[in-house]
């Protein structure tokens, strides 16, 4: 037969969740992680990686006392990058880290009521239709750089062709107006040739205009 104290303690233990359950709830409401899983940023095993992430965080907290928020933030960022090629640039990393630290502290002191109220105030599921940034792999970065280089080369070649055409047009205009006299700068030879009476053609040298 259980006494009243035993019954009260049993009820307290049943009500108090373990930290893995808390982590699971927090991650279910983390939009960045859920969208990374939804879009398969971690490959075909994205969902399995998310489940493993819960276990990894639970174990990490159990092996380290008094973790600071920034330490949790760095740990989560490393997992997102390594397992999902994802960068959380929406400020959610610091928020998730604070929630995990606060929840763990409440579990440590056994304040089930406060923990329950705290968890109920959190989003239960991540909202869909939002965007998340996937980090580029080194191969993708190299490909982007090659594309940018090719575009620059194409632009340079196009500009050279335009300059060449423009230069050709100016030379054509010059040939129509007159040829520059190399012997005496500033003078040019008219291309207009006047026939003389005896049938010879005389080329006139014009003055500088």
C-alpha positions as CSV (number, residue, x, y, z in Angstrom):
1,X,0.0,0.0,0.0
2,X,1.3,3.4,-1.0
3,X,1.2,6.2,1.5
4,X,0.2,9.7,0.5
5,X,3.8,10.9,0.2
6,X,4.5,8.0,-2.2
7,X,1.4,8.7,-4.3
8,X,2.3,12.4,-4.5
9,X,5.9,11.6,-5.6
10,X,4.6,9.1,-8.2
11,X,2.2,11.6,-9.6
12,X,5.1,14.1,-9.7
13,X,7.3,11.7,-11.6
14,X,4.5,10.9,-14.1
15,X,3.8,14.5,-14.7
16,X,7.5,15.5,-15.1
17,X,8.7,14.7,-18.7
18,X,12.2,13.7,-19.4
19,X,14.5,16.1,-21.2
20,X,14.4,14.2,-24.5
21,X,10.7,14.8,-24.7
22,X,11.3,18.5,-24.1
23,X,13.9,18.6,-26.8
24,X,11.6,16.8,-29.2
25,X,8.8,19.3,-28.6
26,X,11.2,22.3,-29.0
27,X,12.6,20.9,-32.3
28,X,9.1,20.2,-33.6
29,X,8.4,23.9,-33.3
30,X,11.7,25.0,-34.8
31,X,10.9,26.2,-38.3
32,X,14.4,26.1,-39.6
33,X,14.9,22.4,-38.7
34,X,11.5,21.3,-39.9
35,X,11.9,23.0,-43.3
36,X,15.4,21.5,-43.6
37,X,13.8,18.1,-43.1
38,X,10.9,18.8,-45.3
39,X,13.1,19.9,-48.2
40,X,15.6,17.1,-47.7
41,X,18.6,19.2,-47.0
42,X,20.0,16.3,-45.1
43,X,19.4,13.9,-47.9
44,X,17.0,10.9,-47.9
45,X,17.7,10.4,-44.1
46,X,16.7,13.9,-43.1
47,X,13.9,12.7,-40.8
48,X,16.2,10.2,-39.2
49,X,18.8,12.8,-38.6
50,X,16.3,15.1,-36.9
51,X,15.4,12.2,-34.5
52,X,19.1,11.5,-33.9
53,X,19.6,15.2,-33.2
54,X,17.1,15.0,-30.3
55,X,19.1,12.1,-28.8
56,X,22.4,13.9,-29.3
57,X,21.3,17.1,-27.6
58,X,19.7,15.1,-24.7
59,X,23.0,13.2,-24.2
60,X,25.1,16.3,-24.5
61,X,23.1,18.1,-21.7
62,X,23.4,15.0,-19.5
63,X,27.2,14.9,-19.9
64,X,27.8,18.6,-19.4
65,X,26.7,20.7,-16.4
66,X,25.6,24.3,-16.4
67,X,25.8,24.8,-20.2
68,X,25.6,28.4,-21.3
69,X,23.3,29.5,-24.0
70,X,26.1,30.4,-26.4
71,X,27.5,26.9,-26.1
72,X,24.2,25.3,-27.0
73,X,23.8,27.8,-29.9
74,X,27.3,26.8,-31.3
75,X,26.5,23.1,-30.8
76,X,23.2,23.3,-32.7
77,X,24.8,25.4,-35.5
78,X,27.4,22.8,-36.0
79,X,24.8,20.0,-36.3
80,X,22.7,22.0,-38.7
81,X,25.8,22.7,-40.9
82,X,27.2,19.2,-40.7
83,X,24.0,17.1,-41.1
84,X,21.7,19.4,-43.0
85,X,24.0,21.9,-44.8
86,X,21.8,24.6,-43.3
87,X,22.4,28.0,-41.8
88,X,19.8,29.4,-39.4
89,X,20.1,33.1,-40.2
90,X,16.7,34.1,-38.8
91,X,17.8,34.5,-35.2
92,X,16.1,31.3,-34.1
93,X,19.3,29.6,-32.9
94,X,19.6,31.8,-29.9
95,X,15.9,31.4,-29.1
96,X,16.0,27.6,-29.3
97,X,19.1,27.5,-27.2
98,X,17.5,29.7,-24.4
99,X,14.4,27.4,-24.4
100,X,16.6,24.3,-24.0
101,X,18.7,25.8,-21.2
102,X,15.6,27.1,-19.3
103,X,13.7,23.8,-19.7
104,X,16.7,21.8,-18.5
105,X,17.1,24.0,-15.4
106,X,13.4,23.6,-14.5
107,X,13.8,19.8,-14.9
108,X,16.9,19.9,-12.6
109,X,15.0,21.6,-9.8
110,X,11.9,19.5,-10.4
111,X,9.4,22.3,-11.0
112,X,6.9,20.4,-13.1
113,X,4.2,23.0,-13.0
114,X,6.4,25.8,-14.2
115,X,7.9,23.6,-16.9
116,X,4.5,22.7,-18.1
117,X,3.4,26.3,-18.4
118,X,6.6,27.2,-20.1
119,X,6.3,24.4,-22.7
120,X,2.7,25.3,-23.4
121,X,3.8,28.8,-24.3
122,X,6.0,27.5,-27.0
123,X,4.9,26.8,-30.6
124,X,3.8,23.2,-31.0
125,X,4.5,22.8,-34.7
126,X,6.7,24.8,-37.1
127,X,4.8,27.0,-39.6
128,X,5.2,25.9,-43.2
129,X,5.7,28.1,-46.3
130,X,8.7,30.0,-44.8
131,X,12.2,30.1,-46.2
132,X,15.4,28.6,-44.9
133,X,18.9,29.1,-46.2
134,X,20.9,26.1,-47.2
135,X,24.7,26.4,-47.0
136,X,26.4,25.9,-50.3
137,X,28.9,23.0,-50.5
138,X,32.4,23.7,-51.8
139,X,31.5,22.1,-55.1
140,X,28.5,24.4,-55.5
141,X,30.6,27.5,-54.5
142,X,33.2,26.5,-57.1
143,X,30.4,26.2,-59.7
144,X,29.0,29.6,-58.8
145,X,32.5,31.1,-59.2
146,X,33.0,29.5,-62.6
147,X,29.6,30.8,-63.7
148,X,30.5,34.3,-62.6
149,X,33.9,34.1,-64.3
150,X,32.3,32.9,-67.6
151,X,29.7,35.8,-67.4
152,X,32.6,38.3,-66.9
153,X,34.5,36.8,-69.9
154,X,31.3,37.0,-72.1
155,X,30.8,40.6,-71.1
156,X,34.4,41.5,-71.8
157,X,34.3,39.8,-75.2
158,X,31.0,41.6,-76.0
159,X,32.5,44.9,-75.1
160,X,35.5,44.2,-77.2
161,X,33.3,43.4,-80.2
162,X,31.3,46.6,-79.7
163,X,34.5,48.6,-79.5
164,X,35.8,46.9,-82.6
165,X,32.7,47.6,-84.5
166,X,32.7,51.2,-83.4
167,X,36.4,51.5,-84.4
168,X,35.6,50.0,-87.8
169,X,32.8,52.5,-88.3
170,X,35.0,55.4,-87.5
171,X,37.7,54.1,-89.9
172,X,35.0,53.6,-92.6
173,X,33.9,57.2,-92.1
174,X,37.5,58.4,-92.3
175,X,38.0,56.6,-95.5
176,X,35.0,58.3,-96.9
177,X,36.0,61.8,-95.8
178,X,39.7,61.5,-96.5
179,X,42.9,59.7,-95.6
180,X,45.3,61.2,-93.0
181,X,48.6,62.3,-94.5
182,X,51.4,60.6,-92.5
183,X,54.1,62.9,-93.9
184,X,52.5,66.1,-92.6
185,X,50.3,65.7,-89.5
186,X,47.1,67.7,-89.7
187,X,46.8,67.3,-93.5
188,X,44.8,64.7,-95.3
189,X,44.4,63.6,-98.8
190,X,41.0,63.9,-100.4
191,X,39.6,60.8,-101.9
192,X,37.7,62.9,-104.4
193,X,39.6,62.6,-107.6
194,X,39.2,65.2,-110.3
195,X,39.8,64.1,-113.9
196,X,41.9,66.5,-116.0
197,X,41.4,67.3,-119.6
198,X,44.2,65.0,-120.8
199,X,42.6,62.0,-119.0
200,X,44.9,62.0,-116.0
201,X,43.5,62.0,-112.6
202,X,45.1,64.3,-110.0
203,X,44.9,63.7,-106.3
204,X,44.6,66.9,-104.3
205,X,46.1,67.5,-100.9
206,X,43.8,69.3,-98.6
207,X,44.7,71.7,-95.8
208,X,44.1,70.9,-92.2
209,X,40.4,71.4,-91.3
